[in-house]
Amino acid sequence: MDISINASFLPHDDPEAALAFYRDALGFEVRKDVGHGGMRWITVGPPGQPETSIVLYPPGADPGVTEEEQRVITEMMAKGTFGGILLAAEDVDATFDKLQATGAEVMQEPTDQPYGVRDCAFRDPSGNMIRISNRD
């Protein structure tokens, strides 16, 4: 089989803040920005990797989500336990410094992990955990 990852989904609760983080701080390209009924789905991805994207979506868009589930999702997003993604960079320390300079919320400074990677962590404006490790 020839299967690849096309897109991952992360919730957002503020499209402008999401754009500021993913486009301006991380340097991702905006590939789509679609609105409907007061909601926005924003597709971003790293330059030079057009086949891989992150879809930033409004978590309340699913009509199957109950009000109670929406409340739980909102609480989990606020704690940073609902969504996350692992990115890779050539130089974690330099990437950390650039992101920290944008005012991004630091969760972990660059650290050599016992499982063999050096990584750091931030939270995006919606609370999603963004871990960045050295590219192998």
Helices and strands as residue ranges (DSSP letters): E 7-11, H 15-19, I 20-25, E 29-36, E 39-45, E 53-57, G 59-61, H 67-79, E 84-89, H 92-101, E 105-112, E 118-123, E 129-134
